[in-house]
Amino acid sequence: MSLDAATLALVAEELKTTLLDAKIDKIFEPTRDEVLITLRTRTDTHRLLLSARSGSARVCLTRETFENPLTPPGFCMLLRKHLTGGRLVDLRREVGDRIVYFDFRCTNEMGDLVTNTMAVELMGRYSNLVLVQNGRIIDALKRVDFEDSEVRQLLPGLAYTLPPKPARPDFLQVSAAAMVAAACEKDLPVAAALGKSVAGVGPVVMREAVCRALGETPALACDLTAAEKAKLAAALDALKAEHAAGGTPTAVRIAQGDEPPRPVEFSFFVPQQYGAAALLTQYATYSEMLEDYYATKDRAERLRQKSRELYKAVHNMHDRAVRKQAARREEMAQSAQADTLRLYGELLQANQWALHKGDRQVTVQNYYTGEDVTIQLDPRLSPNDNAQKYFKDYKKKQTAHAMLQKLLVEGEAEIEYLATVLYEVESAPGEAALNEIRAELKNQGYLKYYKQRDRKQKPADFLRYRSGDGFEILVGRNNLQNDKLTLHTARGKDLWFHVQKAPGSHCVVMSRGQEIPDSTKQEAAELAVIHSSQNGGVKVAVDTTEVKNIWKANGAKPGMVLYEVYTTVYVTPRAGLEEQLKQ
């Protein structure tokens, strides 16, 4: 669901009460669609999130931590120039539309006081953030030129104009009786007819009015009786009254099968339309509701944006390595014919008396089997040269066979390594982890043009867990950490776990010289599955051995280790285990 104008009005009023007269301290742009502004009041510090992402456009206060890019984007630098140190003097909204204006009193480069307005437009895929001064656009997060829209352009220097408004009246401005009268002229289901009659609210509001007034009626709006119209108008009036009183921020979650409940709706009232199947969560503020509703979805989207290019590059490397390996196998199969080439050379040498220059083929007897063999000849060569050509091709195939055996082993190792990197990119928790992967690929010669930033980032620590028996369990976040954990941090009798023949993290139980209980081994094996490409599988094979049995071959890729003495267990991870064991 998108944020409608009616709910946005309550969000804006809540923000105005909290933030008015607050001073801008910091500005960040975590992703290309979001701006985060830190504001300080006399008593508190608040973090204001302005999101122009099409699927989750919103404005709210947030407690979530964001990983900001090392180099601020251009729009972020512009906002810092014009807004840093500014004080919020007013917060307005466009009546009947999903636009909120933040008016900041700022000091320009000449030292004069000016009012800069941040127009936050929350209109689905047209969502945008526009910085305006004296009615003119300073810049927009998403510039709109004449090719993008002939109706409304958003470019620096142009006058700021409002987007076209719908011809329908606003839900908060029109009477319930007028809404019902307009809806009853349409040959549509009641909720749909109401939605076509007014603007400013989403379908959930209209469905709620119909549910409260008429129940689950299949009737068309044009067929409603006078009594039903009266009930519908009363239900609409009740919803408007609830909105006028500030409403109750509520999110709706519905479970499907064995999956945890997922959010499907939110609004300013406690809905009755979903019945007993829905889990309703009420919040103290609208910001808390919006943050909770969009949190999981946005977190995944932010990471997807940041990892898209790296994922594509590693995916292409992996595909190229697979294709190269297939070509090598095909060449290997051809090199297996080397003995036939040697035999042809011997037979040609033994039967030179029967050959003449210019012959294109000859049929001779194979003295090993007694069968006749037809051999193709080069008519430009003499009989002896034809025989020597077969011997030369035989030697080439022999040499190629030996080389291909080595290249096939290297190719399998490269495919396995790139598969682990691909898994790491998919499961990376943030920008810092992605930068570590980029640096690793740079060192391995895969990303030749990647330039590491001058600003050094602190390496992330291992993932740390505590088993039910009190043993510490460490899990590597990437290949470099896997090497550090297994080859340097862990010692002799510490127990090592890894999913069998699949990309995943190294998982080590720190034994402290004690005997490790079976329950801890079970938990460590489950963590190894959770932190692998096999997460979600049933009865996943996990290899386990003492760290002293593991070694690394010379020249092996990061994270690639060898072991011969091991046991294999089959586990299915329990839901909630990771959270339970986190330190």
Secondary structure by P-SEA (a helix, b strand, c coil): ccccaaaaaaaaaaaaaccccccccccccccccbbbbbbbcccbbbbbbbbccccccccccccccccccccccaaaaaaaacccccccccccccccccbbbbbbbccccccbbbbbbbbbbccccccbbbbbcccccccccccccccccccccccccccccccccccccccccccaaaaaaaaaaccccaaaaaaaccccccaaaaaaaaaacccccccccccccaaaaaaaaaaaaaaaaaaaacccbbbbbbbccccccccccccccccccccccbbbbbbccaaaaaaaaaaaaaaaaaaaaaaaaaaaaaaaaaaaaaaaaaaaaaaaaaacaaaaaaaaaaaaaaccccccccccbbbbbcccccbbbbbbbcccccaaaaaaaaaaaaaaaaaaaaaaaaaaaaaaaaaaaaaaaaaaaaacccaaaaaaaaaaaaaacccccbbbbcccccccccbbbbcccbbbbbbbccaaaaaaaccccccccbbbbbcccbbbbbbbcccccccccaaaaaaaaaaaaaacccccccbbbbbbbccccccccccccccbbbbccbbbbbbbbcccccccccc
